[in-house]
Amino acid sequence: MTDLTHFIHGRHVQGTSGRSREIFNPVRGEPTAQVPLASPEEVARAIDSAQEAFGAWSAMNPQRRGRILLKWAELINTHRDELAETLSNEHGKTFDDAKGDIQRGVEVVEFGAGAPHLLKGEFSHDAATGMDVHSLRQPLGVVAGITPFNFPAMIPLWKAGTALAAGNTFVLKPSERNPSVPLRLAELALEAGMPPGTLNVINGDKEAVDTLIEDPRVKAIGFVGSTPIAQAIYTAAAAQGKRAQCFGGAKNHMVIMPDADLDQAADALIGAGYGSAGERCMAISVAVPVGEATAEALRAKLLERIAKLTVGPSLDPSSDFGPVVGADAKERIEGYIGLGVEEGAELVVDGRGVVVEGHPHGYWIGATLFDHVTASMRIYKEEIFGPVLCIARARDYEEALRLPTEHEFGNGVAIFTRDGDTARDFASRVEVGMVGVNVPIPVPIAYYTFGGWKASGFGDLNQHGVDGLRFYSKTKTVSTRWPSGTKEGASFTMPEGS
């Protein structure tokens, strides 16, 4: 058993709260480490450190900060295989999938190196007689990120990379299920040249989160997790006068039109539905074939492909996907499968009871497929977050469009079609934040923003891209007039501006 630490002001710090949590290897179903759960006093120390580092980091010109971010990205890439193996052992996703997790995070750090251009203000000469007006974008101060277990590298890098580029210092509270990669990322940030305290990692649970929300020195909170917690954190942060961007659950649909390439659509569904054991906020969990003929043909193609899937150890190159993250996740997902049967959906493929040779205690669930799922069923309405794909048949295009539009969540959606008019209409009318056209997982690249609508996201600005820099900075507008030597006396009227 390894004893993990916090990372405060450039060094590893042992926990002193007396509380800890075991970390499990989901392939073996055995504990491998203990992580300390911070007390309010320990969280305050991390905030102290970030507050102390803010002056120097924010005063550094953005181009120099950008060079440090590029060095950080370089070091992460150098250690990518090491990081990916650690990530796989704590999360359960395959080694190649873990490398993708890291890469998509690094891309946002690289984007942050270009922040000097995007942090420029505006200037107007002679906005009024003898008066110039200009604006500045300035950092907020200490900001915090609360990140989920399913992307232990990508989402911390999304949040920290953007916040640091804008000149803030950062306190990261990663998931207590798999904190080893975030701790290593903080070490590499220090090696890249970030001053101690610029990036701190504090491990903890609700007590740590509450402290971050309540401490007035923390100016903004970024969160990714379930919708109830996202909404609660957004509400609590707003009550404290803090900025907050909080991302919640998802129920991502994929509409398959009769003219679609069904082999392409089926392959996309298999990867997007079962990759990472379905533990992705952008996983496709509802397939919506339009018309009975499309549904029957798609179902047959899915069955062919599911039969060939291999569930196995995360570091085995032959595994298509690994275990789910924990025993509680396995129990919850199996409960949903049983619920789907009770609700009257047709259980076409049952992923319960999977046995992986040599790993009897792993948290295994195989690919599961339901058909004839309706919008009134809980397995349709609620996020399962596991390798469970539901087929919800639509009679026509308008019904297929309504399903994701009327759903509580509005994170991601895709449509597969060969018809440009249909795709254009769908992208325009669907009430979902991220749309893919023949792209099953429409995660935007680093210089576009990522975020869902409705119960999938709380806050008016999304993650990374220009929106991220706007979230992590504030605008100051300066009006300047230099005396001309002529005294005009006091004025008691509102200036007209010209």
N, C-alpha and C positions, 0 to 999 in steps of 0.2 A: 504494500500500500504506500503510495506516494502522498506526502502532505503538501498540498498546494498553498499558495500565498496570495496576498494582494500585491499590487505594484504601485507604490506611492513615491513620488519625487525621485524617480529614477532607480529605485531599488526594490527588491522583494521584501515584503514585510509579513511576518507571521501574524496570524489572527489571534486576537486576545479576547474575543467575546465569549469563548467557551462553547460556541455553537458551530456545528459543521454539518456537511452533507456528504454522503458517499457518492462517488462517480462510478458508473458501471460501464463495462465493455458490453455492448448489446449483442455481440456475436456469442460471447461466452456466458452472458448473464451473470457476471461476477463483478464485485467491486474491485477497482484498480487504484483508486485515489480518494482522498478526502479534501474537500474544499471548505475553507472557513467561511462562515456567514457573518458579515460585518455588523458591528453594533453602530448606533448613531454616532458615537464618538469616533469610530474608525472612518466612517463616511466623511465626517467633518474634517478629519486629517487629510483626506484626499482632496476635498474642496479647498482647504487651506493651501495645499501644494499647488493646485491649479491657479488659485488666486495670486499666489506669490509669483508664479511663472508668467502670468498674463502680461505684465508690464513689458517684459523683454520680448516676448513672442509677438505681441501686437505691434510693438514699435519696429520690429524687423521689417524691412521693406518686402512687399509681397513676392518679388522676384526671388529674393533669398529664401523665403519660406518655400517657394515653389521648387527650388533646387533641393532642399531637404526632403520634400515630398517625393521627388524623383529618385533620390537616393534610397528612401524608404521602399519605394516600389521595386527598385533594383534588388535590394536585400531580400524582400519577400519572394521575388522570383528565384533568386539564388537558392533559397531554402524551401522552395515550393514543395518538393517531394517529402521532405521532413514534416512540414506543416500538414500536408495532405494525409500522411499516414497517421499523425496524431488525431486529426479531425475524424478520419474513418474509424479509428479505434474508440472514440468517445461518442460519435453520432450514429454510426452504422452505415452511412452511405458509402458507395464504392469508391475506390481510390481515384479513378478517373473523374467521377462526379465531384469528389472533394477538390481535385485540382481545378475544376470549373468553378466551384464555389470561391476559391481563392482568386482566380483570374478575373472574375467579374467584379470583385472588390478592388483589385489592383487598378482596373481601368478607371474607376472613379478617383482614386488617388492621383493617377496620371492626369485626369481632367483637372484636378485641383491645382496642378502645377501651372495651368494656364489661367488661373484666377486673376492675376494682375489686370488682364484686359477686361475681364467681366466685373471687376470691382471699381472700375473707373466711374467717376461721377460725371455730371453734365456742367456746361458753362454757357451762360448767355451774357454777351457784351451789350451794354446799354439797354438792359431790360427796362429801365426807367431812366430819366434824364440824369446822366452822370453816375448811374448805378449799375453794377454788375451783380449777377446772381450765379452762384455755383453750388453744387451738391457734393457731398462726401458719403461714401459707404464705409461704415466703421463696424468693427466687431462688437459683439454683445458683451463678452467677458467670459465667465466660466459657463460652459454648457454641458449637458449630460445626455448620454445615450443608454437606453435600456433595450437590450437586443435578445432575440429568441434563440432557441436551441437549433433550429433547422438550418440556419446559415451562420455558423459560428465565426466565419471569416468575412464573408461578403457584406453582411449588414453592418457589423462594427466598422469595416473599412468605408462603406458608403457614408456613414454618419460622421465618423472621426475625420476622414479625408476631406470632406467638404467643410466641416466646421473649422478644422485647423488651417485650411487654405484661406479662410476668411479672417484669420487672425485671432480666433478664440482659443482658449485652452479647454481640455476635454476630460470629463470623468466618465468612464465606461463601466456600466454594470451589465456584464454578459450573463447569459443563462448559467445557472449553477449546475446544469446537467453536463456542460462541456466547455469549461473555461480555459483549457490549456492553450488552445490556439490564440485567443485574445491576449493572454499573458505573454506569449512568445512574440506577438505582434508589437506589444509595448516595448519589449527588449530591443527589437529591431529598430523601432522608432528612435530610441535613445542612441543606438549605434549609428543611425543615419544622421544624427546631429541635432535632434530636437532637445532643447534644454530640459533638465529634470523638472517634472511637474507639468509639462505641456500635455502629456497623455498619461493619465492614471487609470488603473483598473482596480475596481473594488468589487469583490464578490459578495453576494448576499441575496436576500429574499425580499419580502414585502417591507420589512423594517428598513432596509437600505433604500428601497424605492421611495418610501414615505419621507425619509430624511432628505433625499435629493429634491423632492417636490417642495418641501417646507423650508429649506434653507434659502434665504433671500439672495444669497450670492450666486446661486444657480439661475441663470437668466433664461434658459430654454431647455425643454425636455423633448427628446426624440424617443419614440417607443414603437416596437413591432411585437405583436402577439395576438391574443384573442380579442374579439370585439368587446365583450363586457369590460375587460381590463383596460383596453384602449380608451373606451369612453370614460371610464372612471378616472384614469390618469389625466385625460384631456380636461375633464371638468375640474379636477383638483388643481391642476396647474393653472388653469384660467382663473380660478378663485384666488390664487396667489399672485396674479398679475404676470404670469410667465407665458412666453410663447410655447406652443406645443404642436408637434406633428405626431399623431398617434395612428398607427395602422393596425387594422384588425383582421377579421376572418375573411374567407372567400368561398365561393362556390362557382368555380369557373366553368362555363359552358363551351362546347364546340359544336357549331351548327354544320351539318353536312348536307349540302344541297344535292338533288338528284344528278346534276351534271358533274359533280366532283369526281376526281380520280380516287376511287374507293381504296385502292391499295395504298396510295399516298396518305389518305385520311386515316386508314386503319393503323399504319405504321406510326403516324403522328400521335394517335390516341394511345397506343401502347407505351410510347416513350413518355408522353406528357402525363398519362394517368398513373403509371406504375414506377417511373423513374424516382429514385430516392425513396422508394416505398410509399410514394404519394405524400411524403412529408415536405411539400413545397406550397407556399402561398399562391403560386401560379400554376399548380397542378391542375390538369383538366379532370374534373370529377363527374361531369355530366355531358354525355354525348347526345346530341339532338338531331337525329336523322329526319329528313323531311320526306314523308311518304312511306307507305308500308314496304314498297319494293326496295327502297334505299335502306330501310331499317333491317330487313331480312338479309340483304346482301352484306351490309356492314357487320351485322352480328356474326355471320359465318366467317368473315375474314378475321374478326377479332378472336374468335374461338381457335382458329388455326394458329394464330400467333401466340395466344396465351399458353397453349399446350407446349410451346417450345421455350418458354421463359425458364430461366434458372434463378432460383432464390438461394443465396449462399453467402459465405463469409465476405466481408467488405473488401478484403485485400486479395481475394481470389479473382484473377482476371476473367474467369469464366462466369462470374456472377453478374446477372443483369441488374439485380438490386439486392440489398442486404436486409438486415432486420430493422424493425422500428426501434425508436430510441430507448424505450423502457418498458418494464412490465406493466405499468399503469397505462401506457399508450396501447399496448397489445390488448389489454382487457377492455379498454374503451372501444377500440375498433371492432373487436369481436362482438361486443354488445350491440353496436350499430348493425352488424351483419344479421344478428338474431332479430333485431328490431325490424329490419327490412323484410324479413320473411313473415313476421307477424303482421306487418302492414299490408301484405298482399303482393309485394313485388316478386318477380320470378328470379330466384337465385340460380343463375345459369352456371356460374363457376364459384365454388366455395373455397376461399383461401385459408380457412381455419384448419388447424391440425397439421400444418406442414412440419415435416421432420427433416432436419439437415444433419447428415451423418457426421458424427464427431462433435456436434454442438447441441446436445439435447436441452440445454438451458437457455439457448438464445431466444430472442424475442421475435419469432418468425411468424409472418403472415404472408400467404401467397396472394397472387393476383386474384381479385374477386370481381365478378361481373353480375350486375343486376339488369334485368330488362323489364319493360312495362312499368317503369317508375312514373309516378304522377306527382304533380306539384303540391299535393296535399300531404305527401309523406314526409316524415322527419328526415329520412335518409336523403331526400332531395333538398329540404330546407336548411339542414344543419351541416356544418363543416365536419367531416369525418377525419380528415388528415391522416389517411392511410391508403393502402393500395386497393381502393374500392372505386370502381367505375360504374356509373348508372346510365342506362339508356332510357331517355325520356322521348318517346316518339311524338313528332309533330305532324299534323295533317297537311299543313301548308307553310309557306314562308312566313306569313304574318304571325302564325302561332309560334313558330320557332323564334322569331324576333321578340315576341312578348315574354318568353320564358326568362331570358337573362335580364330584360328590361324591368320586369316586375319583381325580380328576386330581391330579397333584403340586401344581399351583398352586390357589390359592383366593382370587383377588382379587375379581372381579366376575362376576355371572351375571344373566341376565334370563329371564323367562318371558312369553310372549304368549298370552293366553287370555281368554275372556269369562266363565269359570267361577270364582266366588269361592272355592269349596271347594278347587279344584285349586291356585289361587294361594296360598291360606293354607297348605295342606299343603306346597307347594314351599318357600315362604319359611321355614317352620319346620324342615324336614328337610334342606335342601341344605347341604352343608359348605363354604360360601363366605362371605367376610366382608361383601360388599356385594351386595344383591339388588334387582333392578328388576322390578316387575310392570307390564307394558306400558310400561316405561321402558328403552330399550336401553342407555344408559350411566348406571348408577346412582351418579353421583358425588354424595355427600352435600353439602348446603348447609353454609355456614361454621360454623353452630352445632351441627352433628353431626360425629362423627369419621369420618375417612377411613382405611381400612386393610384389607388382605387377610389371609387365614389361610394356614396351611401354608407352603409354600415362597415365598409372596408377601410374607411379613412376618415379621421377627424382632424380638421385644420385646413387652412386655405392654401397651403403650399406643400408640395410633395418633396420626395427625396431626390438627391443629387441633381445634376444639371444646374441651369440658371436658377430654378426654383429653390434648390438647396442653398445656394449662395445668398439669395434674398432672405431666406429664413434665418440664416446664421449671421446676418448683418443688419444694421439699421441705417437709415438715411438721415443725414443732417444737411439742411439747406442754409446757405450763408448769403446774405445780401450785403454788398459792400459799396460805400460811397465815400470818397475822399473830399475833405473840405476844399472849396474853390477859393476861399478867402472872402466871399460875400456872405454876410450874416442875414439869414432870412427870418429869424425869430421863430417862436414856437408855432406849431400848426396844430389845430384842433379838429381837423377833418380827416377822414379816411383817405389815404393817397389812392389815386386812380391807377397808378402803375405805369403811367407814361407822361 
